[in-house]
Amino acid sequence: EGGDVKLKKCNACKSVRYCGVECQKEHRPQHKRACKKRAAELREEILFKQPESCHLGDCPICCLPMPLDRNVSTLQTCCSKIICPGCDFSDLRRAKELQVGGEAYGKCPFCRGPVPKKAEDFITNIMKRAEVNDPIALCQMGVHRRDEGDYSGAFQYLTKAADLGDAQAHYDLSCSYHNGLGVKKDKKKEVYHLEQAAIEGHVLARNNLGCVEEENGRMERAVKHWIIAVNLGHSHSLDAVKSFYRQGFVSKEDLAKALRAHQAALDAMKSPQRDEAIAIRDYMKSRK
């Protein structure tokens, strides 16, 4: 602020202040080039900043980092909480030990709301959450519509979820623009949504950005993206870093650092309960 005048900051570069809209318009011709340059620099700083965790965050029950494989965790449609396999399995086992079919059976391990028993109830719960603009529910509805072949409806749900900051929705939109599902193929918009998802810690989006940079011949930027994903525990990105090490694009020191960070991230996601739950799941799959 300057005296009693509240100064308006440039929305793009954040480095210049104006006394009003007219002042900003008059200064635009002189400021335009420097503004674009600084805005690009700020975007790069945000894009390549290492996220503290993946977009899934921590399990709301055990508070350990969520597994990167979304398929091993459970979405509770009553509260839109994603529960890790260890906590979900532990709750089911506790319920059976107390009394099969008793009060604790069939309830959400987080909010204790009733768990849907039919597919129709699952969708009903999701729709209720979507109606109050829950971004996770909106994204799930987008995926549901896409699976039904309603690509236009899916795009609308995913766009709304992305506007509310959902990283998975941004990633799914990037896939829509890549494959032309419900929209025309658009590489620029695909990359934009990949970047938005990656900034929030989405490792698949970050890995794909590395692949895009590799295709464009910008190897240094590709390695930066992959190492960020590796630091969050993404194994496929680690394979890419190893490959680039063999080609001479990654130093021995950087590879060693990436290997240590990758192992530390994997160790942070482990627990006896999760190991037991995943082992039982794999055993049951092998019997089918």
Beta strands, then each sheet from edge to edge (+ up, - down):
strand 1: 8-9
strand 2: 17-18
strand 3: 74-76
strand 4: 81-83
sheet 1: 1+ 2-
sheet 2: 3+ 4-
end
